[in-house]
C-alpha cells in the first residue's frame, strides 16, 4: 500500500489546510479541508492497494469498477483493519500526527497540513534594558507582559497564543538594528514593538519596513511620521514631540509668561520638543531667549545654570529624559532657579520622580501620555492598573510602561480582528480600530499611523496622599484631536 506522508509546515497567513501528492506514473493533487477528509482518502487508498496486491486479485491493474465491487466483499473489513493497523499510517496515527505536528517520511503522496492555529504569535520587543533609560525600559517589559497575558487568556487568535521576545538594544541605533534583524531572521517574529529613543526607533523602523514587518514604536518622535521615514508597516503608539510640547505649551504660556529659555538634550528628541514648544508659542507671542544644548549622560549642569539665571526668563523648559532629567531638575532646584522662573518639561517621568524624590520635582509642570491616577475617572485605566498590580507585586505602571502595553495590545487586537497575522490584513484592521484599552478613546490616523490620543498635564506633588505611588496631580487634559497634530500634508503625505 502506498504510504501517505504528512508534512506539517509553517502557518499559512490565511490558516487554510492544503494537501498535494505525486504517484509513480504522474502527479495527482489532493485537496483536504480537514483531518477527517484526509483519513477517509488514506483509507480508500489502503483498500484499493489491498485489493490489487491481495491473493484474490488476478490482475495487478484491476479496474476501479472491480475495486468498487470488492468494497462490498465480506473480507473487506477484516483485511482493511489488518492492513491499516499494520501500516505506517493508521487513522489513529494520522490524527496524532495532525495534532502534534509530527513530520513523517515521504513517498508517492505528500500532504501539507498548515496548522496556523498551533503556531505561536511572536512579538519582538527591543528596548534599552541597560543604560540611562533602563528603569523605563524594564517597566515597558512588565506592561507588555500584561498585554500578552490578556491576549492569551482571551483565547488568542483562534487558539494561537502570543509570546514576548525581549532584547536589549542598549540605547544604540546600531545595536537596535542588529537585534531587530535577529528577531526577524532568526526568531521569525510576526511584529516588532519597542524603542525608547528617537534615533533608535528610526534604526528599527528602517529594518522593519525593508523586511515588511509591522513595527509599533513606543518612543516619542516627529520624524517617524514624516513621509521620508514612514511606511505602511509603521505605527506610532507614543505621543510625538509636536503633540506633547504643544499641549504643555498651550497650558503654560498663558499662565506663566512669554520669555522662555530651553535646556535641551542634544539629540532628535530634544530638538523636536523645542520645535513643538516654539510652534505652540507662536499663538501667544512667545520669545526664545536661549536654547542651551547638552550631551546625553551629562552629570553636571551647574556651569550652564548661571547663564540661564542671568537672562531672567519667565519659563525654563528642561527637555531631557531619564537620569538626565533627574539631575537637571535637582541641580536647578539647588541653584534656586525655581524662585525666579517657572520650570516646565514636555514629559515628566514617573520613574524619574520616584528616583529623584519630591524636592527636585516640586512645582514642576509637564506632560505625560499616562498616569496611573487617572483610574479614578477612566475605567480602562483602572482595569489595566489592577491587572498590572496583580502580575507585578502591587506596583503601578509608569507612563512609558503603559506605552509598552498599548503598543503590544493594539497589534494583537488588530490581528484578532483580522483573523490573521498576515501584515496587510493586520494593517487594515489596526487602521480601523477605535479603542479604549488603557487611557480613554484612541485611534490611529490613517495617513501616518500616529495614535490620536489625550495628553495629560501633571504637576508633581510635594506630599503623596494615596501612598508612595501618588506622585502627581493631573491638572488638565488635552483631549484627542487631530488638529493638535502636524497635518498629513506638512508631513509629506498626500491629502
C-alpha positions as CSV (number, residue, x, y, z in Angstrom):
1,X,0.0,0.0,0.0
2,X,1.4,3.4,-0.8
3,X,2.4,5.4,2.3
4,X,0.9,8.8,3.0
5,X,3.5,11.4,4.0
6,X,2.1,14.0,6.3
7,X,4.3,17.1,6.3
8,X,3.4,19.8,8.8
9,X,4.8,23.2,7.6
10,X,4.8,26.8,8.9
11,X,1.5,28.5,9.4
12,X,-0.1,29.9,6.3
13,X,-1.3,33.5,6.5
14,X,-4.9,32.5,5.8
15,X,-4.8,29.5,8.1
16,X,-6.1,27.1,5.4
17,X,-5.3,23.4,5.1
18,X,-3.7,22.2,1.9
19,X,-2.5,18.8,0.5
20,X,-0.8,17.5,-2.6
21,X,0.7,14.2,-3.7
22,X,2.5,12.6,-6.5
23,X,2.2,9.0,-7.9
24,X,4.7,6.9,-9.7
25,X,3.1,7.4,-13.1
26,X,2.3,11.1,-12.7
27,X,1.2,13.8,-10.3
28,X,-2.2,13.9,-8.6
29,X,-3.5,16.8,-6.5
30,X,-5.4,16.1,-3.3
31,X,-7.2,18.8,-1.5
32,X,-8.2,18.1,2.1
33,X,-10.2,20.6,4.1
34,X,-9.8,18.8,7.4
35,X,-8.3,15.8,9.0
36,X,-11.4,13.6,8.6
37,X,-11.2,14.0,4.8
38,X,-7.5,13.0,4.9
39,X,-8.3,9.9,6.9
40,X,-11.1,8.8,4.5
41,X,-8.8,9.3,1.5
42,X,-5.9,7.4,3.1
43,X,-8.3,4.5,4.0
44,X,-9.6,4.4,0.4
45,X,-6.0,4.3,-0.9
46,X,-5.3,1.5,1.5
47,X,-8.2,-0.6,0.4
48,X,-7.5,-0.1,-3.3
49,X,-3.9,-1.2,-2.7
50,X,-5.0,-4.1,-0.7
51,X,-7.3,-5.4,-3.5
52,X,-4.7,-5.0,-6.2
53,X,-2.0,-6.7,-4.1
54,X,-4.1,-9.5,-2.5
55,X,-4.3,-13.1,-3.5
56,X,-7.8,-12.8,-4.8
57,X,-6.6,-10.4,-7.5
58,X,-5.7,-12.0,-10.7
59,X,-4.6,-8.7,-12.4
60,X,-2.3,-6.2,-10.9
61,X,-4.0,-3.4,-13.0
62,X,-7.5,-4.2,-11.7
63,X,-10.1,-1.6,-12.7
64,X,-11.8,0.9,-10.5
65,X,-15.1,-1.0,-11.3
66,X,-13.6,-4.2,-9.8
67,X,-12.4,-2.2,-6.8
68,X,-15.8,-0.8,-6.2
69,X,-17.2,-4.4,-6.3
70,X,-14.6,-5.5,-3.8
71,X,-15.5,-2.8,-1.4
72,X,-18.6,-4.8,-0.6
73,X,-16.7,-8.1,-0.2
74,X,-17.2,-9.7,3.3
75,X,-13.4,-9.9,3.8
76,X,-13.1,-6.2,3.2
77,X,-13.5,-5.0,6.7
78,X,-11.2,-7.7,8.3
79,X,-8.4,-7.2,5.7
80,X,-8.7,-3.4,5.8
81,X,-8.4,-3.4,9.6
82,X,-5.4,-5.7,9.5
83,X,-3.7,-3.6,6.8
84,X,-4.4,-0.2,8.4
85,X,-3.4,-1.5,11.8
86,X,0.0,-2.7,10.5
87,X,0.6,0.1,8.1
88,X,2.9,3.1,8.9
89,X,-0.1,5.5,8.7
90,X,-3.2,4.4,10.5
91,X,-6.2,6.5,11.2
92,X,-5.2,7.0,14.8
93,X,-1.6,7.8,13.8
94,X,-2.8,10.3,11.2
95,X,-4.9,12.1,13.9
96,X,-2.0,12.0,16.3
97,X,0.3,13.4,13.6
98,X,-2.0,16.1,12.6
99,X,-2.5,17.3,16.2
100,X,1.1,17.0,17.3
101,X,2.7,18.4,14.2
102,X,5.0,15.4,13.5
103,X,6.7,15.0,10.1
104,X,6.6,11.6,8.6
105,X,8.8,10.2,5.8
106,X,7.8,10.9,2.1
107,X,6.6,8.6,-0.6
108,X,4.2,9.0,-3.6
109,X,1.7,11.2,-1.8
110,X,2.6,14.3,0.3
111,X,0.1,16.2,2.3
112,X,0.9,19.6,3.6
113,X,-1.2,20.4,6.6
114,X,-1.0,24.1,7.5
115,X,-1.7,24.4,11.2
116,X,-1.9,28.1,11.7
117,X,-3.7,27.8,15.0
118,X,-0.8,26.0,16.7
119,X,2.0,28.4,15.8
120,X,2.9,31.0,18.5
121,X,2.5,34.7,17.6
122,X,5.9,36.2,18.3
123,X,6.2,39.9,19.3
124,X,9.8,41.2,19.3
125,X,10.5,43.8,21.9
126,X,13.8,45.7,21.6
127,X,14.2,48.2,24.4
128,X,17.2,49.7,26.3
129,X,17.3,47.4,29.4
130,X,20.8,48.7,30.2
131,X,21.9,52.4,30.3
132,X,20.3,55.6,31.4
133,X,16.7,54.6,30.4
134,X,16.9,51.2,31.9
135,X,14.2,51.8,34.5
136,X,11.7,53.0,31.9
137,X,12.5,50.1,29.6
138,X,12.1,47.5,32.3
139,X,8.6,48.8,33.1
140,X,7.8,48.7,29.4
141,X,8.6,45.0,29.5
142,X,6.4,44.4,32.6
143,X,3.4,46.2,30.9
144,X,3.9,44.4,27.6
145,X,3.7,41.1,29.6
146,X,0.2,42.2,30.8
147,X,-0.9,42.6,27.2
148,X,0.4,39.2,26.2
149,X,-1.3,37.6,29.2
150,X,-4.6,39.2,28.5
151,X,-4.5,38.1,24.8
152,X,-3.7,34.5,25.7
153,X,-6.3,34.3,28.4
154,X,-8.8,35.6,25.9
155,X,-8.3,32.7,23.6
156,X,-5.6,34.2,21.4
157,X,-6.1,34.2,17.7
158,X,-8.2,31.1,17.1
159,X,-6.3,29.3,19.8
160,X,-2.9,30.7,18.9
161,X,-1.1,32.1,21.8
162,X,1.4,35.1,21.8
163,X,4.8,35.4,23.4
164,X,7.1,38.3,24.0
165,X,10.7,38.2,22.9
166,X,12.7,40.9,24.7
167,X,16.1,42.2,23.5
168,X,18.4,44.8,24.9
169,X,19.1,47.5,22.3
170,X,21.4,49.3,24.7
171,X,20.1,52.7,23.6
172,X,22.3,52.3,20.5
173,X,20.9,52.5,16.9
174,X,23.4,50.0,15.5
175,X,22.7,47.5,18.3
176,X,18.9,48.1,17.9
177,X,19.2,47.4,14.1
178,X,21.2,44.2,14.8
179,X,18.8,42.9,17.4
180,X,15.8,43.7,15.3
181,X,17.2,41.9,12.3
182,X,18.0,38.9,14.5
183,X,14.4,38.9,15.8
184,X,13.1,38.9,12.2
185,X,15.5,36.5,10.6
186,X,16.3,34.1,13.4
187,X,13.3,34.2,15.7
188,X,10.7,34.7,12.9
189,X,8.7,37.3,14.8
190,X,5.4,38.5,13.5
191,X,5.6,42.0,15.0
192,X,8.1,44.4,16.5
193,X,7.2,46.8,19.3
194,X,9.7,48.9,21.2
195,X,12.4,51.6,21.3
196,X,12.9,54.4,23.8
197,X,14.9,56.9,21.8
198,X,14.1,58.8,18.6
199,X,17.3,57.8,16.9
200,X,17.0,54.1,17.9
201,X,13.4,53.8,16.7
202,X,14.3,55.2,13.3
203,X,17.0,52.5,13.0
204,X,14.5,49.8,14.0
205,X,12.0,51.3,11.5
206,X,14.4,51.1,8.7
207,X,14.8,47.4,9.2
208,X,11.1,46.6,9.7
209,X,9.9,48.5,6.7
210,X,12.6,46.8,4.5
211,X,11.5,43.4,5.8
212,X,7.8,44.2,5.7
213,X,7.2,43.6,9.4
214,X,4.8,45.7,11.3
215,X,6.5,48.0,13.9
216,X,4.7,49.9,16.6
217,X,7.0,52.5,18.1
218,X,6.6,53.4,21.8
219,X,9.0,56.3,21.9
220,X,8.5,60.0,21.0
221,X,9.4,61.1,17.5
222,X,8.2,63.5,14.9
223,X,10.4,62.2,12.1
224,X,9.0,58.7,12.1
225,X,5.7,60.1,10.9
226,X,7.2,62.0,8.1
227,X,6.9,60.5,4.6
228,X,10.7,60.0,4.3
229,X,10.8,57.5,7.2
230,X,7.2,56.3,7.3
231,X,5.9,53.1,5.6
232,X,2.6,51.3,5.8
233,X,4.2,48.9,8.3
234,X,5.0,51.8,10.7
235,X,2.7,52.6,13.7
236,X,3.3,55.1,16.5
237,X,1.6,54.4,19.8
238,X,3.7,57.0,21.6
239,X,2.9,60.7,21.7
240,X,5.1,62.8,19.4
241,X,7.0,65.9,20.4
242,X,4.8,68.3,18.4
243,X,1.7,67.0,20.3
244,X,3.3,66.7,23.7
245,X,5.2,70.1,23.7
246,X,2.2,71.7,22.2
247,X,-0.1,70.6,24.9
248,X,2.2,71.7,27.7
249,X,2.9,75.0,26.0
250,X,-0.7,75.8,25.4
251,X,-1.3,75.2,29.1
252,X,1.8,77.0,30.4
253,X,2.4,80.1,28.2
254,X,-0.8,81.9,29.0
255,X,-0.3,81.4,32.7
256,X,3.5,81.9,33.3
257,X,4.8,84.2,30.6
258,X,6.3,84.7,27.2
259,X,10.0,84.7,27.7
260,X,11.4,81.2,27.5
261,X,14.8,79.6,28.0
262,X,15.4,76.0,26.9
263,X,17.9,73.5,28.4
264,X,17.9,70.7,25.8
265,X,19.3,67.3,25.4
266,X,21.3,67.4,22.1
267,X,19.6,64.7,20.0
268,X,16.4,64.3,18.0
269,X,14.0,64.1,20.9
270,X,15.3,67.4,22.4
271,X,15.4,69.2,19.0
272,X,11.8,68.2,18.1
273,X,10.5,69.2,21.5
274,X,11.9,72.7,21.2
275,X,10.3,73.0,17.8
276,X,7.0,71.8,19.3
277,X,7.1,74.5,22.0
278,X,8.1,77.2,19.5
279,X,5.2,76.2,17.2
280,X,2.7,76.3,20.0
281,X,4.2,79.6,21.3
282,X,3.5,81.5,18.1
283,X,-0.1,81.9,19.1
284,X,1.0,83.5,22.4
285,X,3.9,85.7,21.2
286,X,6.5,83.6,22.9
287,X,10.1,84.7,22.7
288,X,13.0,82.2,22.8
289,X,15.8,83.7,24.9
290,X,18.3,80.8,24.6
291,X,18.4,77.1,23.7
292,X,21.4,75.6,25.6
293,X,22.1,72.1,24.5
294,X,23.9,69.3,26.4
295,X,25.0,65.8,25.6
296,X,23.3,62.7,26.8
297,X,24.5,61.5,30.2
298,X,25.5,64.9,31.5
299,X,26.3,64.7,35.2
300,X,26.9,68.4,36.0
301,X,24.7,71.2,34.7
302,X,26.0,73.8,37.1
303,X,28.2,75.6,34.5
304,X,25.0,76.2,32.4
305,X,22.7,77.5,35.1
306,X,24.2,81.0,35.8
307,X,23.7,81.9,32.1
308,X,20.0,80.9,32.3
309,X,19.6,82.8,35.5
310,X,21.2,86.0,34.1
311,X,18.6,86.0,31.2
312,X,15.7,86.2,33.6
313,X,13.2,84.1,31.7
314,X,9.6,83.7,32.8
315,X,9.8,80.0,32.0
316,X,12.7,77.5,31.9
317,X,11.8,74.5,29.8
318,X,14.1,71.5,30.7
319,X,13.9,69.0,27.8
320,X,15.7,65.7,28.6
321,X,14.9,62.2,29.8
322,X,15.7,59.6,32.4
323,X,18.7,60.3,34.7
324,X,19.5,63.5,32.8
325,X,16.1,64.9,33.9
326,X,16.6,63.9,37.5
327,X,20.0,65.5,37.7
328,X,19.0,68.7,35.8
329,X,15.9,69.3,38.0
330,X,17.8,68.6,41.2
331,X,20.6,71.0,40.3
332,X,18.2,73.7,39.1
333,X,16.4,73.4,42.4
334,X,19.6,73.6,44.4
335,X,20.7,76.6,42.4
336,X,17.5,78.4,43.3
337,X,16.1,78.9,39.8
338,X,12.5,78.0,40.9
339,X,12.4,81.2,42.9
340,X,12.5,83.4,39.8
341,X,11.1,81.3,37.0
342,X,8.6,78.5,36.4
343,X,10.2,75.2,35.4
344,X,8.3,73.1,32.9
345,X,9.1,69.9,31.0
346,X,7.4,68.3,28.0
347,X,7.4,65.0,29.7
348,X,7.5,64.3,33.4
349,X,8.5,60.7,34.1
350,X,7.1,58.6,36.9
351,X,10.3,56.6,37.2
352,X,12.4,59.7,37.4
353,X,10.2,61.2,40.1
354,X,10.5,58.0,42.1
355,X,14.3,58.1,41.9
356,X,14.8,61.8,42.5
357,X,12.3,62.3,45.3
358,X,9.8,65.2,45.8
359,X,12.1,68.1,46.3
360,X,13.7,68.1,42.8
361,X,10.3,67.8,41.1
362,X,8.3,70.1,43.4
363,X,6.1,72.6,41.5
364,X,7.4,71.4,38.1
365,X,4.7,71.1,35.4
366,X,4.9,68.7,32.4
367,X,3.0,66.4,30.2
368,X,2.5,62.6,30.1
369,X,0.8,60.1,27.9
370,X,-0.3,58.2,31.1
371,X,-0.5,58.5,34.8
372,X,-2.0,55.7,36.9
373,X,-4.0,58.1,38.9
374,X,-6.5,58.7,36.1
375,X,-8.1,55.4,37.2
376,X,-10.5,57.4,39.3
377,X,-12.1,58.7,36.1
378,X,-11.2,56.3,33.3
379,X,-12.4,52.7,33.8
380,X,-10.0,51.2,31.3
381,X,-7.1,52.7,33.3
382,X,-8.4,51.1,36.4
383,X,-8.7,47.7,34.7
384,X,-5.1,47.9,33.3
385,X,-3.7,49.1,36.7
386,X,-5.4,46.3,38.6
387,X,-4.0,43.7,36.2
388,X,-0.5,45.2,36.4
389,X,-0.7,45.2,40.2
390,X,-1.8,41.6,40.2
391,X,1.1,40.5,38.0
392,X,3.8,42.7,39.4
393,X,3.6,42.6,43.2
394,X,1.2,45.5,43.7
395,X,3.2,48.0,41.7
396,X,1.5,50.5,39.3
397,X,2.6,51.1,35.7
398,X,4.6,54.1,34.7
399,X,3.9,56.3,31.7
400,X,6.3,54.7,29.3
401,X,5.4,51.3,30.8
402,X,1.8,51.9,29.7
403,X,3.1,52.6,26.1
404,X,4.6,49.1,26.1
405,X,1.1,47.7,27.0
406,X,-0.6,49.8,24.4
407,X,1.9,49.1,21.6
408,X,1.6,45.3,22.0
409,X,-2.2,45.3,22.7
410,X,-3.2,47.2,19.6
411,X,-1.3,44.9,17.2
412,X,-2.6,41.7,18.9
413,X,-6.1,43.0,18.8
414,X,-5.6,44.0,15.2
415,X,-4.5,40.5,14.4
416,X,-7.5,39.1,16.2
417,X,-9.9,41.4,14.3
418,X,-8.2,40.4,11.0
419,X,-8.2,36.7,11.9
420,X,-4.6,36.6,10.7
421,X,-1.1,37.8,11.3
422,X,-0.6,38.5,7.6
423,X,0.8,42.1,7.6
424,X,-1.6,43.7,5.0
425,X,-4.6,42.3,6.8
426,X,-3.4,43.4,10.2
427,X,-2.6,46.9,8.9
428,X,-6.2,47.3,7.6
429,X,-7.6,46.0,10.9
430,X,-5.5,48.3,13.1
431,X,-6.3,51.3,11.0
432,X,-10.0,50.6,11.6
433,X,-9.6,50.2,15.4
434,X,-11.4,52.7,17.6
435,X,-10.4,51.6,21.1
436,X,-10.1,52.4,24.8
437,X,-7.6,49.9,26.1
438,X,-6.0,51.9,29.0
439,X,-6.3,55.7,28.8
440,X,-9.6,56.7,27.1
441,X,-10.5,56.9,23.5
442,X,-7.8,56.4,20.9
443,X,-7.3,55.6,17.2
444,X,-4.5,55.7,14.6
445,X,-4.7,58.4,11.9
446,X,-4.6,56.7,8.5
447,X,-2.1,58.9,6.7
448,X,0.8,58.4,9.2
449,X,-0.5,55.8,11.7
450,X,0.0,58.3,14.6
451,X,-2.0,57.4,17.7
452,X,-4.6,60.2,18.2
453,X,-4.9,60.4,22.0
454,X,-5.1,62.5,25.1
455,X,-2.2,64.3,26.7
456,X,-2.3,64.7,30.5
457,X,-0.8,67.9,32.1
458,X,0.6,67.0,35.5
459,X,2.3,68.7,38.4
460,X,4.5,67.0,41.0
461,X,3.1,66.6,44.5
462,X,5.1,67.7,47.5
463,X,3.3,65.2,49.7
464,X,1.7,62.0,48.5
465,X,-1.8,61.4,49.8
466,X,-2.6,57.9,48.4
467,X,0.6,56.0,49.2
468,X,4.1,56.1,47.7
469,X,2.9,56.0,44.1
470,X,0.8,59.1,44.5
471,X,3.4,61.5,42.9
472,X,1.4,63.8,40.5
473,X,-1.8,65.7,40.2
474,X,-3.5,65.7,36.8
475,X,-4.3,69.4,36.5
476,X,-5.5,69.4,32.9
477,X,-6.3,67.1,30.0
478,X,-6.0,67.9,26.3
479,X,-8.5,65.5,24.6
480,X,-7.7,63.6,21.4
481,X,-7.8,65.9,18.4
482,X,-6.1,65.6,15.1
483,X,-5.9,69.4,14.9
484,X,-3.2,69.3,17.5
485,X,-1.0,67.1,15.3
486,X,1.0,68.3,12.3
487,X,-1.1,67.9,9.2
488,X,-0.6,65.0,6.8
489,X,0.4,67.5,4.1
490,X,3.1,69.0,6.4
491,X,4.5,65.5,6.9
492,X,4.7,65.0,3.2
493,X,1.7,62.7,2.8
494,X,-0.8,63.1,0.1
495,X,-4.1,64.6,1.2
